[in-house]
Amino acid sequence: MGFAGRGDRMSILDRSIAKHFVANVLMLLVILCCFVVTIDASVNLDRYIKNASKLARENSQGESALRTGLVTVFLVADLWWPRLIQLSTHLLGLVMAGAMGFTCSQMARHREMVAILASGQPLTRVARPVLLAAAALCGVQLAVQETVLPRIAPLLTRDTGDAGGRTMTATSVPLMADGRGNVLMAGTFDARGEDGVPVMTGVVVWAVGDSGVKDRRIVADRAMWRVREGVEGWDLEGGVEESRRLDDSSIRPAVAVDRFETDLTPTAITIKRYGGYSQCLSWSQLVELERATRESRGSDAQKQLARLERLRWGRIATVVTNLLALSITMPFFVTREPRNMVLQSLKCAPVAIISLMGGVLGSAAEIPGVPAGLGVFVPAMVLAPISIATITGIKT
């Protein structure tokens, strides 16, 4: 019975610490998110108001001050709710370090650290529920990145002027080269298109011929992405192909063309058009992009493959780095003697920032001579022995 009572007390202690830690994480996330949204709304308030007035005119409604104000608030919320989900995944490591500091400071202020020592428990017992709760939060982070962000990825490409729209707006396609050397451009590109079919208009393609040079020019009024017999490509409407002879540069008669096959898929175009779009893709989508990039055998295929591999494995490396950084900063607050927690926070801040930034930079930067899938774990390899030394060095 004595052992059972001791186990119950330990379980109560674990639940209490974990509950306070998770509550502090949520509180800090809400504060930071409100801070970011408030700054954006203050800076871009005139754009939100103009967009609200525009929506009122389009719906043939009066532009009263009350209606404009309510619509403006709706536009801010509509634009930022998907952004805040993505922002929370990026800030989780820093927020967990801050929440751990708040949790330990609250325990020290209420003499809970003294009670733990008086009960015969080592202070390292405080670390266990914090690390377990942090690992659970990291699991939620990975689940959001795999299931939620890919679904709301089009909403993350919207600008302030696009608030209220449910998808990314149609945009132009600048000159883009595919893996075969073909160059494509378009006046407009809509990734959602009609009935979910991506559409481009004003399409111009400089295609590579049998000789290996761009001796064909394809012009089409409209192009739609479809699969024919298992092969993906753009179906052209009003497509015309012109070519020239290499000996005298004379133009051959134009011929009609109804299809252009390329590895510039709608997803690939969106990634090139919006720099951060690839970070919203799931693991399976990134693997599919790697397969398409490998089959294209373009001049920059290896560079693109390394970038996609860093994106995939960088998510795992970031989670590991977040947990290691949390354990490294823990000894600043889990102390046997009473300390000035403000001073401890000032000491902890640069250590936490350097540790977390090392993980972010390691997952984004290329390390010469090191495979991309292994290079993202270099910061974790550096932080691992430091973490072990700091945790085992806690005086209990």
VOLOKE-213594 format. One record per residue (C-alpha): residue in one letter; x, y, z. Coordinates in nm, 4 decimals, always signed. Layout:
<sites>
<residu->a X->X Y->Y Z->Z>;
...
</sites>
This chain:
<sites>
<residu->m X->+0.0000 Y->+0.0000 Z->+0.0000>;
<residu->g X->+0.2900 Y->+0.2306 Z->+0.0740>;
<residu->f X->+0.4266 Y->+0.1860 Z->-0.2752>;
<residu->a X->+0.0826 Y->+0.2455 Z->-0.4251>;
<residu->g X->+0.0440 Y->+0.5678 Z->-0.2303>;
<residu->r X->+0.3880 Y->+0.6821 Z->-0.3399>;
<residu->g X->+0.2994 Y->+0.6065 Z->-0.7030>;
<residu->d X->-0.0257 Y->+0.8009 Z->-0.6691>;
<residu->r X->+0.1602 Y->+1.1022 Z->-0.5326>;
<residu->m X->+0.4091 Y->+1.0867 Z->-0.8189>;
<residu->s X->+0.1248 Y->+1.0619 Z->-1.0695>;
<residu->i X->-0.0470 Y->+1.3644 Z->-0.9152>;
<residu->l X->+0.2805 Y->+1.5580 Z->-0.9322>;
<residu->d X->+0.3329 Y->+1.4626 Z->-1.2979>;
<residu->r X->-0.0191 Y->+1.5664 Z->-1.3962>;
<residu->s X->+0.0084 Y->+1.8956 Z->-1.2117>;
<residu->i X->+0.3381 Y->+1.9931 Z->-1.3742>;
<residu->a X->+0.2262 Y->+1.8811 Z->-1.7205>;
<residu->k X->-0.1057 Y->+2.0661 Z->-1.6874>;
<residu->h X->+0.0634 Y->+2.3923 Z->-1.5877>;
<residu->f X->+0.3228 Y->+2.3554 Z->-1.8635>;
<residu->v X->+0.0620 Y->+2.2981 Z->-2.1380>;
<residu->a X->-0.1509 Y->+2.5859 Z->-2.0039>;
<residu->n X->+0.1503 Y->+2.8187 Z->-2.0195>;
<residu->v X->+0.2279 Y->+2.7047 Z->-2.3749>;
<residu->l X->-0.1255 Y->+2.7835 Z->-2.4869>;
<residu->m X->-0.1218 Y->+3.1169 Z->-2.3033>;
<residu->l X->+0.2049 Y->+3.2261 Z->-2.4671>;
<residu->l X->+0.0847 Y->+3.1176 Z->-2.8108>;
<residu->v X->-0.2345 Y->+3.3196 Z->-2.7712>;
<residu->i X->-0.0409 Y->+3.6264 Z->-2.6536>;
<residu->l X->+0.2107 Y->+3.6078 Z->-2.9392>;
<residu->c X->-0.0589 Y->+3.5467 Z->-3.2004>;
<residu->c X->-0.2666 Y->+3.8399 Z->-3.0748>;
<residu->f X->+0.0442 Y->+4.0566 Z->-3.0806>;
<residu->v X->+0.1226 Y->+3.9641 Z->-3.4432>;
<residu->v X->-0.2361 Y->+4.0125 Z->-3.5641>;
<residu->t X->-0.2640 Y->+4.3476 Z->-3.3862>;
<residu->i X->+0.0516 Y->+4.4779 Z->-3.5542>;
<residu->d X->-0.0611 Y->+4.3620 Z->-3.8989>;
<residu->a X->-0.4096 Y->+4.5086 Z->-3.8541>;
<residu->s X->-0.2626 Y->+4.8405 Z->-3.7410>;
<residu->v X->-0.0202 Y->+4.8648 Z->-4.0318>;
<residu->n X->-0.2632 Y->+4.7485 Z->-4.3039>;
<residu->l X->-0.5880 Y->+4.8869 Z->-4.1616>;
<residu->d X->-0.6506 Y->+5.1097 Z->-4.4651>;
<residu->r X->-0.6198 Y->+4.8115 Z->-4.7013>;
<residu->y X->-0.8661 Y->+4.6070 Z->-4.4953>;
<residu->i X->-1.1147 Y->+4.8958 Z->-4.4922>;
<residu->k X->-1.0830 Y->+4.9449 Z->-4.8699>;
<residu->n X->-1.1396 Y->+4.5731 Z->-4.9226>;
<residu->a X->-1.4446 Y->+4.5817 Z->-4.6961>;
<residu->s X->-1.5896 Y->+4.8762 Z->-4.8898>;
<residu->k X->-1.5224 Y->+4.6962 Z->-5.2166>;
<residu->l X->-1.7074 Y->+4.3862 Z->-5.0961>;
<residu->a X->-2.0030 Y->+4.6027 Z->-4.9902>;
<residu->r X->-2.0245 Y->+4.7612 Z->-5.3364>;
<residu->e X->-1.9968 Y->+4.4243 Z->-5.5106>;
<residu->n X->-2.2847 Y->+4.2898 Z->-5.2992>;
<residu->s X->-2.4922 Y->+4.6062 Z->-5.3555>;
<residu->q X->-2.4972 Y->+4.6863 Z->-4.9863>;
<residu->g X->-2.4715 Y->+5.0213 Z->-4.8156>;
<residu->e X->-2.1301 Y->+5.1297 Z->-4.6861>;
<residu->s X->-2.2325 Y->+5.2154 Z->-4.3318>;
<residu->a X->-1.9628 Y->+5.2573 Z->-4.0682>;
<residu->l X->-2.0952 Y->+4.9647 Z->-3.8629>;
<residu->r X->-2.1100 Y->+4.7239 Z->-4.1579>;
<residu->t X->-1.7642 Y->+4.8306 Z->-4.2785>;
<residu->g X->-1.6211 Y->+4.7810 Z->-3.9306>;
<residu->l X->-1.7718 Y->+4.4348 Z->-3.8909>;
<residu->v X->-1.6572 Y->+4.3269 Z->-4.2370>;
<residu->t X->-1.3083 Y->+4.4605 Z->-4.1636>;
<residu->v X->-1.2878 Y->+4.2496 Z->-3.8482>;
<residu->f X->-1.4108 Y->+3.9479 Z->-4.0471>;
<residu->l X->-1.1438 Y->+4.0045 Z->-4.3149>;
<residu->v X->-0.8667 Y->+4.0229 Z->-4.0559>;
<residu->a X->-0.9884 Y->+3.7015 Z->-3.8924>;
<residu->d X->-1.0371 Y->+3.5269 Z->-4.2279>;
<residu->l X->-0.6851 Y->+3.6126 Z->-4.3440>;
<residu->w X->-0.5066 Y->+3.5290 Z->-4.0218>;
<residu->w X->-0.6654 Y->+3.2099 Z->-3.8883>;
<residu->p X->-0.4724 Y->+2.9839 Z->-4.1313>;
<residu->r X->-0.1585 Y->+3.1928 Z->-4.0868>;
<residu->l X->-0.1767 Y->+3.1552 Z->-3.7098>;
<residu->i X->-0.1921 Y->+2.7777 Z->-3.7415>;
<residu->q X->+0.1255 Y->+2.7816 Z->-3.9475>;
<residu->l X->+0.2887 Y->+3.0395 Z->-3.7197>;
<residu->s X->+0.2181 Y->+2.8247 Z->-3.4142>;
<residu->t X->+0.4137 Y->+2.5348 Z->-3.5632>;
<residu->h X->+0.7136 Y->+2.7627 Z->-3.6190>;
<residu->l X->+0.7011 Y->+2.9222 Z->-3.2737>;
<residu->l X->+0.6413 Y->+2.6044 Z->-3.0734>;
<residu->g X->+1.0068 Y->+2.5485 Z->-2.9799>;
<residu->l X->+1.0571 Y->+2.9010 Z->-2.8462>;
<residu->v X->+0.7179 Y->+2.9002 Z->-2.6739>;
<residu->m X->+0.7909 Y->+2.5700 Z->-2.4968>;
<residu->a X->+1.1167 Y->+2.7097 Z->-2.3588>;
<residu->g X->+0.9324 Y->+3.0158 Z->-2.2295>;
<residu->a X->+0.6482 Y->+2.8066 Z->-2.0867>;
<residu->m X->+0.8959 Y->+2.5863 Z->-1.9042>;
<residu->g X->+1.0494 Y->+2.8980 Z->-1.7469>;
<residu->f X->+0.7061 Y->+3.0241 Z->-1.6385>;
<residu->t X->+0.6121 Y->+2.6835 Z->-1.4967>;
<residu->c X->+0.9294 Y->+2.6489 Z->-1.2918>;
<residu->s X->+0.9074 Y->+3.0104 Z->-1.1737>;
<residu->q X->+0.5522 Y->+2.9533 Z->-1.0505>;
<residu->m X->+0.6609 Y->+2.6364 Z->-0.8699>;
<residu->a X->+0.9527 Y->+2.8176 Z->-0.7059>;
<residu->r X->+0.7315 Y->+3.1099 Z->-0.6006>;
<residu->h X->+0.4791 Y->+2.8761 Z->-0.4357>;
<residu->r X->+0.7586 Y->+2.6751 Z->-0.2671>;
<residu->e X->+0.6703 Y->+2.3633 Z->-0.4654>;
<residu->m X->+1.0370 Y->+2.2981 Z->-0.5373>;
<residu->v X->+1.0999 Y->+2.2884 Z->-0.1620>;
<residu->a X->+0.8085 Y->+2.0481 Z->-0.1180>;
<residu->i X->+0.9489 Y->+1.8171 Z->-0.3848>;
<residu->l X->+1.2888 Y->+1.8103 Z->-0.2147>;
<residu->a X->+1.1297 Y->+1.7617 Z->+0.1281>;
<residu->s X->+0.9359 Y->+1.4601 Z->+0.0007>;
<residu->g X->+1.2604 Y->+1.2925 Z->-0.0999>;
<residu->q X->+1.2128 Y->+1.3408 Z->-0.4727>;
<residu->p X->+1.5025 Y->+1.4676 Z->-0.6883>;
<residu->l X->+1.4514 Y->+1.7849 Z->-0.8885>;
<residu->t X->+1.5037 Y->+1.5857 Z->-1.2068>;
<residu->r X->+1.1489 Y->+1.4600 Z->-1.1452>;
<residu->v X->+1.0310 Y->+1.8011 Z->-1.2643>;
<residu->a X->+1.1920 Y->+1.7406 Z->-1.6026>;
<residu->r X->+1.0046 Y->+1.4203 Z->-1.6828>;
<residu->p X->+0.6468 Y->+1.5538 Z->-1.7111>;
<residu->v X->+0.7705 Y->+1.8659 Z->-1.8911>;
<residu->l X->+0.9588 Y->+1.6652 Z->-2.1526>;
<residu->l X->+0.6702 Y->+1.4190 Z->-2.1964>;
<residu->a X->+0.4213 Y->+1.7021 Z->-2.2428>;
<residu->a X->+0.6621 Y->+1.8733 Z->-2.4842>;
<residu->a X->+0.6964 Y->+1.5523 Z->-2.6851>;
<residu->a X->+0.3152 Y->+1.5289 Z->-2.7057>;
<residu->l X->+0.2949 Y->+1.8894 Z->-2.8279>;
<residu->c X->+0.5605 Y->+1.8143 Z->-3.0892>;
<residu->g X->+0.3502 Y->+1.5197 Z->-3.2018>;
<residu->v X->+0.0551 Y->+1.7557 Z->-3.2439>;
<residu->q X->+0.2838 Y->+1.9890 Z->-3.4415>;
<residu->l X->+0.3777 Y->+1.7100 Z->-3.6832>;
<residu->a X->+0.0130 Y->+1.6063 Z->-3.7178>;
<residu->v X->-0.0847 Y->+1.9643 Z->-3.8065>;
<residu->q X->+0.1938 Y->+1.9847 Z->-4.0644>;
<residu->e X->+0.0863 Y->+1.6576 Z->-4.2233>;
<residu->t X->-0.2921 Y->+1.6909 Z->-4.2196>;
<residu->v X->-0.4006 Y->+2.0515 Z->-4.1638>;
<residu->l X->-0.1476 Y->+2.2702 Z->-4.3454>;
<residu->p X->-0.1751 Y->+2.0851 Z->-4.6816>;
<residu->r X->-0.5522 Y->+2.1424 Z->-4.6764>;
<residu->i X->-0.5262 Y->+2.5142 Z->-4.6056>;
<residu->a X->-0.2110 Y->+2.5750 Z->-4.8135>;
<residu->p X->-0.3973 Y->+2.7828 Z->-5.0798>;
<residu->l X->-0.5253 Y->+3.0125 Z->-4.8056>;
<residu->l X->-0.1700 Y->+3.0781 Z->-4.6882>;
<residu->t X->-0.0723 Y->+3.2349 Z->-5.0210>;
<residu->r X->-0.3275 Y->+3.5154 Z->-4.9922>;
<residu->d X->-0.2262 Y->+3.8754 Z->-4.9382>;
<residu->t X->-0.4045 Y->+4.1433 Z->-4.7380>;
<residu->g X->-0.6026 Y->+4.2444 Z->-5.0453>;
<residu->d X->-0.7153 Y->+3.8837 Z->-5.0980>;
<residu->a X->-0.8799 Y->+3.8501 Z->-4.7539>;
<residu->g X->-1.2260 Y->+3.7036 Z->-4.7826>;
<residu->g X->-1.1345 Y->+3.4764 Z->-5.0729>;
<residu->r X->-1.1376 Y->+3.1054 Z->-5.0053>;
<residu->t X->-0.8437 Y->+3.0209 Z->-5.2336>;
<residu->m X->-0.5368 Y->+3.1804 Z->-5.3796>;
<residu->t X->-0.6187 Y->+3.4319 Z->-5.6496>;
<residu->a X->-0.5303 Y->+3.3880 Z->-6.0155>;
<residu->t X->-0.1795 Y->+3.5088 Z->-6.0822>;
<residu->s X->+0.0589 Y->+3.5348 Z->-6.3725>;
<residu->v X->+0.3278 Y->+3.2782 Z->-6.4451>;
<residu->p X->+0.6694 Y->+3.4298 Z->-6.5156>;
<residu->l X->+0.9235 Y->+3.2454 Z->-6.7272>;
<residu->m X->+0.9704 Y->+2.8973 Z->-6.5795>;
<residu->a X->+1.1873 Y->+2.6145 Z->-6.7084>;
<residu->d X->+1.0982 Y->+2.2482 Z->-6.6659>;
<residu->g X->+1.3324 Y->+1.9536 Z->-6.6333>;
<residu->r X->+1.3554 Y->+1.9035 Z->-7.0111>;
<residu->g X->+1.4611 Y->+2.2589 Z->-7.0833>;
<residu->n X->+1.1234 Y->+2.3868 Z->-7.2048>;
<residu->v X->+1.0341 Y->+2.7393 Z->-7.0959>;
<residu->l X->+0.6739 Y->+2.8281 Z->-7.0108>;
<residu->m X->+0.4929 Y->+3.1490 Z->-6.9247>;
<residu->a X->+0.1253 Y->+3.2410 Z->-6.8898>;
<residu->g X->-0.0853 Y->+3.5486 Z->-6.8426>;
<residu->t X->-0.2927 Y->+3.3953 Z->-6.5606>;
<residu->f X->-0.2724 Y->+3.0774 Z->-6.3566>;
<residu->d X->-0.5463 Y->+2.9491 Z->-6.1274>;
<residu->a X->-0.4458 Y->+2.6436 Z->-5.9243>;
<residu->r X->-0.8088 Y->+2.5707 Z->-5.8314>;
<residu->g X->-0.9529 Y->+2.6560 Z->-6.1703>;
<residu->e X->-1.2936 Y->+2.5285 Z->-6.2704>;
<residu->d X->-1.4320 Y->+2.2325 Z->-6.0773>;
<residu->g X->-1.0901 Y->+2.1801 Z->-5.9235>;
<residu->v X->-0.9082 Y->+2.1614 Z->-6.2602>;
<residu->p X->-0.6044 Y->+2.3976 Z->-6.2768>;
<residu->v X->-0.6263 Y->+2.6461 Z->-6.5639>;
<residu->m X->-0.3823 Y->+2.8794 Z->-6.7408>;
<residu->t X->-0.4600 Y->+3.1445 Z->-7.0013>;
<residu->g X->-0.2352 Y->+3.3272 Z->-7.2442>;
<residu->v X->+0.0109 Y->+3.0377 Z->-7.2572>;
<residu->v X->+0.3420 Y->+3.0647 Z->-7.4418>;
<residu->v X->+0.5936 Y->+2.7776 Z->-7.4507>;
<residu->w X->+0.9404 Y->+2.7674 Z->-7.6020>;
<residu->a X->+0.9868 Y->+2.3940 Z->-7.6462>;
<residu->v X->+1.2989 Y->+2.1905 Z->-7.7074>;
<residu->g X->+1.3073 Y->+2.0033 Z->-8.0382>;
<residu->d X->+1.4855 Y->+1.6858 Z->-8.1427>;
<residu->s X->+1.8041 Y->+1.8846 Z->-8.1966>;
<residu->g X->+1.8142 Y->+1.9878 Z->-7.8325>;
<residu->v X->+1.7506 Y->+2.3577 Z->-7.8935>;
<residu->k X->+1.4335 Y->+2.5591 Z->-7.8451>;
<residu->d X->+1.3190 Y->+2.5605 Z->-8.2083>;
<residu->r X->+0.9435 Y->+2.5380 Z->-8.1346>;
<residu->r X->+0.7070 Y->+2.8022 Z->-8.0084>;
<residu->i X->+0.3645 Y->+2.6992 Z->-7.8815>;
<residu->v X->+0.0928 Y->+2.9558 Z->-7.8202>;
<residu->a X->-0.2461 Y->+2.8707 Z->-7.6674>;
<residu->d X->-0.5414 Y->+3.0705 Z->-7.5450>;
<residu->r X->-0.6075 Y->+2.8330 Z->-7.2597>;
<residu->a X->-0.4547 Y->+2.5249 Z->-7.0943>;
<residu->m X->-0.6076 Y->+2.2779 Z->-6.8467>;
<residu->w X->-0.4165 Y->+2.0165 Z->-6.6434>;
<residu->r X->-0.5455 Y->+1.6664 Z->-6.7149>;
<residu->v X->-0.4299 Y->+1.3041 Z->-6.7131>;
<residu->r X->-0.4460 Y->+1.0998 Z->-7.0336>;
<residu->e X->-0.3680 Y->+0.7301 Z->-7.0206>;
<residu->g X->-0.1772 Y->+0.7782 Z->-6.6985>;
<residu->v X->+0.0332 Y->+1.0659 Z->-6.8366>;
<residu->e X->-0.0095 Y->+1.4151 Z->-6.6934>;
<residu->g X->+0.0042 Y->+1.7232 Z->-6.9093>;
<residu->w X->-0.1650 Y->+2.0452 Z->-7.0177>;
<residu->d X->-0.4547 Y->+2.0199 Z->-7.2641>;
<residu->l X->-0.4403 Y->+2.3227 Z->-7.4931>;
<residu->e X->-0.7309 Y->+2.5153 Z->-7.6381>;
<residu->g X->-0.6494 Y->+2.7134 Z->-7.9492>;
<residu->g X->-0.2939 Y->+2.5804 Z->-7.9414>;
<residu->v X->-0.0681 Y->+2.6632 Z->-8.2358>;
<residu->e X->+0.2898 Y->+2.5437 Z->-8.2840>;
<residu->e X->+0.5491 Y->+2.7266 Z->-8.4909>;
<residu->s X->+0.8971 Y->+2.5965 Z->-8.5646>;
<residu->r X->+1.1956 Y->+2.7113 Z->-8.7651>;
<residu->r X->+1.4580 Y->+2.5351 Z->-8.9714>;
<residu->l X->+1.8021 Y->+2.5365 Z->-8.8179>;
<residu->d X->+1.9805 Y->+2.5899 Z->-9.1519>;
<residu->d X->+1.8067 Y->+2.9075 Z->-9.2743>;
<residu->s X->+1.5912 Y->+3.0078 Z->-8.9731>;
<residu->s X->+1.2810 Y->+3.0125 Z->-9.1932>;
<residu->i X->+0.9454 Y->+2.9660 Z->-9.0231>;
<residu->r X->+0.7573 Y->+2.6474 Z->-9.0976>;
<residu->p X->+0.3790 Y->+2.6571 Z->-9.1429>;
<residu->a X->+0.1968 Y->+2.6670 Z->-8.8112>;
<residu->v X->+0.0216 Y->+2.3487 Z->-8.7019>;
<residu->a X->-0.2450 Y->+2.2913 Z->-8.4422>;
<residu->v X->-0.1401 Y->+2.1271 Z->-8.1142>;
<residu->d X->-0.3759 Y->+2.0185 Z->-7.8399>;
<residu->r X->-0.1425 Y->+1.8959 Z->-7.5638>;
<residu->f X->+0.1874 Y->+1.9811 Z->-7.3974>;
<residu->e X->+0.3442 Y->+1.7343 Z->-7.1536>;
<residu->t X->+0.5837 Y->+1.8691 Z->-6.8908>;
<residu->d X->+0.6862 Y->+1.8210 Z->-6.5308>;
<residu->l X->+0.5658 Y->+2.1733 Z->-6.4501>;
<residu->t X->+0.2648 Y->+2.0460 Z->-6.2588>;
<residu->p X->+0.0236 Y->+2.2898 Z->-6.0917>;
<residu->t X->+0.1920 Y->+2.2145 Z->-5.7600>;
<residu->a X->+0.5389 Y->+2.2769 Z->-5.9065>;
<residu->i X->+0.4237 Y->+2.6083 Z->-6.0562>;
<residu->t X->+0.2673 Y->+2.7112 Z->-5.7260>;
<residu->i X->+0.5872 Y->+2.6289 Z->-5.5371>;
<residu->k X->+0.7959 Y->+2.8360 Z->-5.7769>;
<residu->r X->+0.5415 Y->+3.1195 Z->-5.7702>;
<residu->y X->+0.5047 Y->+3.1238 Z->-5.3914>;
<residu->g X->+0.8303 Y->+3.0648 Z->-5.2081>;
<residu->g X->+0.6841 Y->+2.9268 Z->-4.8828>;
<residu->y X->+0.4216 Y->+2.6996 Z->-5.0390>;
<residu->s X->+0.6417 Y->+2.3897 Z->-5.0279>;
<residu->q X->+0.6635 Y->+2.4165 Z->-4.6476>;
<residu->c X->+0.2881 Y->+2.3506 Z->-4.6309>;
<residu->l X->+0.3024 Y->+2.0210 Z->-4.8205>;
<residu->s X->+0.2731 Y->+1.6855 Z->-4.6497>;
<residu->w X->+0.5406 Y->+1.4176 Z->-4.6402>;
<residu->s X->+0.3723 Y->+1.2152 Z->-4.9187>;
<residu->q X->+0.3377 Y->+1.5247 Z->-5.1384>;
<residu->l X->+0.7055 Y->+1.6058 Z->-5.0967>;
<residu->v X->+0.7946 Y->+1.2452 Z->-5.1862>;
<residu->e X->+0.5812 Y->+1.2735 Z->-5.5008>;
<residu->l X->+0.7578 Y->+1.5968 Z->-5.5941>;
<residu->e X->+1.0927 Y->+1.4269 Z->-5.5444>;
<residu->r X->+0.9856 Y->+1.1472 Z->-5.7769>;
<residu->a X->+0.8743 Y->+1.3917 Z->-6.0467>;
<residu->t X->+1.1944 Y->+1.5946 Z->-6.0081>;
<residu->r X->+1.4090 Y->+1.2820 Z->-6.0320>;
<residu->e X->+1.2309 Y->+1.1701 Z->-6.3496>;
<residu->s X->+1.2658 Y->+1.5114 Z->-6.5131>;
<residu->r X->+1.6482 Y->+1.4955 Z->-6.5008>;
<residu->g X->+1.6752 Y->+1.8715 Z->-6.5325>;
<residu->s X->+1.9931 Y->+2.0712 Z->-6.4907>;
<residu->d X->+1.8974 Y->+2.1744 Z->-6.1376>;
<residu->a X->+1.7291 Y->+1.8452 Z->-6.0442>;
<residu->q X->+1.9901 Y->+1.7559 Z->-5.7821>;
<residu->k X->+1.9578 Y->+2.0937 Z->-5.6168>;
<residu->q X->+1.5795 Y->+2.0646 Z->-5.6064>;
<residu->l X->+1.5998 Y->+1.7096 Z->-5.4714>;
<residu->a X->+1.8297 Y->+1.8221 Z->-5.1903>;
<residu->r X->+1.5941 Y->+2.1069 Z->-5.1002>;
<residu->l X->+1.2900 Y->+1.8776 Z->-5.0902>;
<residu->e X->+1.4783 Y->+1.6228 Z->-4.8817>;
<residu->r X->+1.5788 Y->+1.8941 Z->-4.6354>;
<residu->l X->+1.2149 Y->+1.9978 Z->-4.6093>;
<residu->r X->+1.1045 Y->+1.6432 Z->-4.5306>;
<residu->w X->+1.3687 Y->+1.5467 Z->-4.2774>;
<residu->g X->+1.3976 Y->+1.9001 Z->-4.1445>;
<residu->r X->+1.0602 Y->+1.8599 Z->-3.9753>;
<residu->i X->+1.1861 Y->+1.5653 Z->-3.7719>;
<residu->a X->+1.5153 Y->+1.7421 Z->-3.6994>;
<residu->t X->+1.3307 Y->+2.0534 Z->-3.5799>;
<residu->v X->+1.1253 Y->+1.8492 Z->-3.3331>;
<residu->v X->+1.4389 Y->+1.6827 Z->-3.1957>;
<residu->t X->+1.6153 Y->+2.0188 Z->-3.1705>;
<residu->n X->+1.3189 Y->+2.1732 Z->-2.9879>;
<residu->l X->+1.3244 Y->+1.8986 Z->-2.7251>;
<residu->l X->+1.7030 Y->+1.9202 Z->-2.6839>;
<residu->a X->+1.6906 Y->+2.2995 Z->-2.6523>;
<residu->l X->+1.4181 Y->+2.2644 Z->-2.3892>;
<residu->s X->+1.6303 Y->+2.0260 Z->-2.1840>;
<residu->i X->+1.9351 Y->+2.2535 Z->-2.2178>;
<residu->t X->+1.7494 Y->+2.5565 Z->-2.0810>;
<residu->m X->+1.5794 Y->+2.3660 Z->-1.8001>;
<residu->p X->+1.8692 Y->+2.3852 Z->-1.5469>;
<residu->f X->+1.8377 Y->+2.7657 Z->-1.5472>;
<residu->f X->+1.5026 Y->+2.7323 Z->-1.3676>;
<residu->v X->+1.5101 Y->+2.3930 Z->-1.1959>;
<residu->t X->+1.7363 Y->+2.4943 Z->-0.9073>;
<residu->r X->+1.7762 Y->+2.3711 Z->-0.5507>;
<residu->e X->+1.8478 Y->+2.7137 Z->-0.4030>;
<residu->p X->+1.6164 Y->+3.0141 Z->-0.4492>;
<residu->r X->+1.7233 Y->+3.2242 Z->-0.7476>;
<residu->n X->+1.6214 Y->+3.5512 Z->-0.9066>;
<residu->m X->+1.4106 Y->+3.4170 Z->-1.1944>;
<residu->v X->+1.4322 Y->+3.7435 Z->-1.3893>;
<residu->l X->+1.8104 Y->+3.7138 Z->-1.3906>;
<residu->q X->+1.7846 Y->+3.3451 Z->-1.4784>;
<residu->s X->+1.5577 Y->+3.4333 Z->-1.7709>;
<residu->l X->+1.8122 Y->+3.6832 Z->-1.9028>;
<residu->k X->+2.0801 Y->+3.4147 Z->-1.8846>;
<residu->c X->+1.8547 Y->+3.1566 Z->-2.0493>;
<residu->a X->+1.7327 Y->+3.3711 Z->-2.3400>;
<residu->p X->+2.0526 Y->+3.3716 Z->-2.5535>;
<residu->v X->+2.1080 Y->+3.0000 Z->-2.4914>;
<residu->a X->+1.7541 Y->+2.9152 Z->-2.6002>;
<residu->i X->+1.7645 Y->+3.1411 Z->-2.9066>;
<residu->i X->+2.1016 Y->+3.0092 Z->-3.0251>;
<residu->s X->+1.9954 Y->+2.6469 Z->-2.9730>;
<residu->l X->+1.6635 Y->+2.6881 Z->-3.1550>;
<residu->m X->+1.8083 Y->+2.8984 Z->-3.4363>;
<residu->g X->+2.0754 Y->+2.6359 Z->-3.4875>;
<residu->g X->+1.8050 Y->+2.3805 Z->-3.5561>;
<residu->v X->+1.6206 Y->+2.6098 Z->-3.7967>;
<residu->l X->+1.9337 Y->+2.7063 Z->-3.9895>;
<residu->g X->+2.0562 Y->+2.3482 Z->-3.9939>;
<residu->s X->+1.7343 Y->+2.2284 Z->-4.1563>;
<residu->a X->+1.7448 Y->+2.5056 Z->-4.4184>;
<residu->a X->+2.1139 Y->+2.5504 Z->-4.5012>;
<residu->e X->+2.3143 Y->+2.3138 Z->-4.7175>;
<residu->i X->+2.6257 Y->+2.1584 Z->-4.5661>;
<residu->p X->+2.8852 Y->+2.0828 Z->-4.8375>;
<residu->g X->+2.9748 Y->+1.7167 Z->-4.8638>;
<residu->v X->+2.6959 Y->+1.6012 Z->-4.6326>;
<residu->p X->+2.3750 Y->+1.4391 Z->-4.7644>;
<residu->a X->+2.0717 Y->+1.6614 Z->-4.7169>;
<residu->g X->+1.8852 Y->+1.4011 Z->-4.5111>;
<residu->l X->+2.1788 Y->+1.3766 Z->-4.2699>;
<residu->g X->+2.2824 Y->+1.7414 Z->-4.2681>;
<residu->v X->+1.9583 Y->+1.8562 Z->-4.1060>;
<residu->f X->+2.0439 Y->+1.6481 Z->-3.7978>;
<residu->v X->+2.3888 Y->+1.8046 Z->-3.7454>;
<residu->p X->+2.2549 Y->+2.0675 Z->-3.4979>;
<residu->a X->+2.0790 Y->+1.7910 Z->-3.3038>;
<residu->m X->+2.4045 Y->+1.5941 Z->-3.2917>;
<residu->v X->+2.5807 Y->+1.8994 Z->-3.1498>;
<residu->l X->+2.3088 Y->+1.9718 Z->-2.8941>;
<residu->a X->+2.2640 Y->+1.6107 Z->-2.7755>;
<residu->p X->+2.5809 Y->+1.5863 Z->-2.5578>;
<residu->i X->+2.5176 Y->+1.9377 Z->-2.4227>;
<residu->s X->+2.1656 Y->+1.8345 Z->-2.3270>;
<residu->i X->+2.2842 Y->+1.5216 Z->-2.1499>;
<residu->a X->+2.5479 Y->+1.7181 Z->-1.9582>;
<residu->t X->+2.3066 Y->+1.9878 Z->-1.8449>;
<residu->i X->+2.0306 Y->+1.7501 Z->-1.7370>;
<residu->t X->+2.2674 Y->+1.5251 Z->-1.5408>;
<residu->g X->+2.4312 Y->+1.8322 Z->-1.3884>;
<residu->i X->+2.1179 Y->+1.9501 Z->-1.2066>;
<residu->k X->+2.1860 Y->+1.9657 Z->-0.8320>;
<residu->t X->+1.9122 Y->+1.7776 Z->-0.6495>;
</sites>
